[in-house]
Each structure stands twice: as C-alpha cells, then as structure tokens.
Amino acid sequence: MMKLRSVFILLMTLFVASCAPRGIIAERPVPTGAEVYYLDTGDQLRVTVFGQPDLSGEYTVDSTGAISVPLLPPIYARGLTAEEFEAALEAELGARLLRNPNVSIQVTQFRPFYILGEVQTPGKYPYVNGMTVQNAAAIAGGFTYRANKDRITITRTRGDRIVEIGVDSTAVVMPGDTILVKERFF
C-alpha cells in the first residue's frame, strides 16, 4: 500500500510540474511612448537662454499653469509641448528683452502620478519614464489579494479634456495620471 501511495504522489508531482508554464508566456511590442507630452502643473523645467545666465535656470510650472522668468510676465506652459513652450518663451523674450533669443527647454522632473484602489500603499509617487501600470503597482507595494488586474482605469488629462481609459496592467502610465485598480469579488 505504501508503494502505491508513493507512486501516486510521484505521478501527481510530475503531472503538476508538466503544467507549469515554460518559455515565453506572452509577447507584446515594447511601448513606444509616442503619445505627445503636454506640460502641466508640477512639471519642473530647465530653461536655458543661451548667453543669458541670469535668465536661465530651473522653473516649476505653478498652479496657474505658468512659469515666472525674471523681467517677464508669467508665461503659460499648461497644455503646451516643450517645443511649443520654447517657441512661446523665445517670442516673449524677443518682444521684450533680447534680439534673436535662443532658448532650450528640458523637463527635469515630471509631475507625479497617483495610484488608488487595490494596491498595498495607495498615494502619490514620482513618475519614472517608460512606466507601466504593473511598475506603478510595484512602487505602491504591489497589488492586494483582492485586486482585479483586468479592471484598471487611468484618468488622464488630454488638452482641455479629462478622459478615463480602461486598461490592463501592461498599459503605459503618463505623468499626472490617476490609476484606479478595482476590486474583484471572487
């Protein structure tokens, strides 16, 4: 009887082991990040005005969506790409202070993202370029046991509109996104 039990346990172990996935489980293209990035409140910018070290520096987009450069009125950045903001700053500098200004804009720190719902530590976290929902959940301590990884929504600002997008855990996260991981019931 003992031999029969041992053989049965061995066969069941081999059967279970043969069911385990091996090799490539799923294959998807790498996210390109092709979505255009628009500046908004909380972004930190490095502004370089060539030949003008007093005007160059680090600036943060404030709650009104503008930055304040010395000797200029507030210049609105919200809803513009870095290239569009560069052109707007060059135009403002050219009209008020300098002849043929040359400006370079770099985003040095993106605004944070928010993750809510069924993660261990919901809250606000710094954005990392190329982040997916799965990476964001890992930063927040991982999914809870009740997390439904197939029912995730991202709330994102697109221009002057706020959209809610249903995604899976491989979706790309953008700065300022609010991720909601919903609960599963069974």
N, C-alpha and C positions, 0 to 999 in steps of 0.2 A: 504494500500500500504506500509506503514511504517513497519507493522508487517512482511509482506512478505520479504521485504528487510533485516530485522533483522534476520529472519530465514535463508535466503540465505547466509548472511555473517557468521552466526554461523556454518552452514553446510560446507562452504568452509574452514573455520578455522579448523574445525575438520578433514576435508579431508587432508589438508596440514600437520597438526600435525601428522596424521597417516602415512604419507610418510617419516617422519624423521627417520633416522637410529637409532636403539637402540641395545644395547648389543654389541657383538663382530662384528666389521666391517670387519676386515681382520686378519688372523693369519699366522705368519711366524715363522720359527725357529730363535732363537737368533743367531747372527753371532758369529762364534767360534774364529775368528781371527787366523785361522790355517795357514794363509799364512806366510811363513818364512820372518823374518825381516832382511834386509841387511843394514849394516851401510853405511853412505854416508856423504858428506859434510854438516856441520851444526849440526850433532849429538854431544851431549855433553855426555862424558863418565866419570864415576867414576872408576878409576883404583886403585885397592888395591893390593899391593905387600906385602904379609904377612911378618912381621918382618923388613920391609924396609920403614919407614915413609917418607924418602926423595924421594923415587921413586913413592910413592902413591900420588894420587891427582885427580883433575878434569881436563880433557883434552877435547878439541874440535877437531873434525875431520876437517882439514883445506881444502882449495880449491883444493889441490892436492890429497886429499883422505887419508892423513896420519895424525898421531899424533906425536908430538915430546916429548919423555920422556927424562929427563936428563941423560947424559952419553951414550945415544944410538943414532944411526942414525934414521931418520924418519921411522916409521913403518906404512905400508899401511893397512888401515882398510876398504876402499871403496870396496863394493861388498862382504864383509865377514859377517858372522853372529857373534854375540857377543862371542859365544863359539869358533868359528874358530879364531877370533882375540885374544882371551885369549890364545889359543894354540900357535899362532904366537909370541905373546909377551913373553910367557914362554920360547919358543925356543930361541928367541933373547937374553933374559936375561941369560939363561943357557949357551949360547955360548960365551957371553962377560963378564958377571959380577958375577953371582951367581951360586951356586950349588943347584940343585933341587928347582928352584923358584916355588912359589905357588901364582898364580895370580887370581884375581876375577875382572870381568868387569860387570858394570851395566850401562844401558843407563839412564841418569838422565833427559835429555831433548831431545826430538825428534826434528828433523828438521821441519820447518813449512810446512803447506800446502797452496795452492793458490786456490782462487775461483774467477772465471771470468764470465762475461755474465750477465744474468738477475737476479742479486741479488742487494739489496739496496746499499751495500758498498763493491764492489769487492776489492780484495787485498790479502795480506799475513797475515796469522793468526797462532798462536801457535797450535800445534797438541794436541789433547786430546785422550787418549787411548779409543778404542771402538767407535769412532766417525762414524756416517753415513753421507751421503750427506745431509740429512734433518737437522742434527745437524750443519753441516758446514754452510748451508744456514742461519740458525738461528743466528749463530755467526756473519755472514756478514749482519745482519739486516733483513733477510727474503727474500723471492722471490719477484720480481716485479710482477705487474699485467700481464706483457707480458711473464712471464716465462713459458716454456713448461716443466713440471716436468717429462714428458715421454721421452724427448730428452736431456739427460745429458751424457757427456763423461768425463772420467777420463783418463788423461795421466799419466802413471806410468813407472818408471824405473824398469826393471826386469833383474838383472845381467848387461850385456853389451848391452841390447836392451831397446828401449823405445816403449811402447805399448799404444794404445788408445783403451779404453774399453767403449762400450755403456752400460749404467746402468740406474736404476731408483733411486728414492730418498731414498730408503732403503739400498743402497749399502754401504759397509764398505769403509771408507777412510783410507789410509795409509800415514805415514809421507812422505813429499815431493811430494805428488800427486798434480796435477793441475786439478781442476774441472771446466768444462765449462757448464753452464746452458744456453741452446739455447732458442731462441725466438719463440713464437707461433705467427701465423699471424692472427688467428681468435679466 
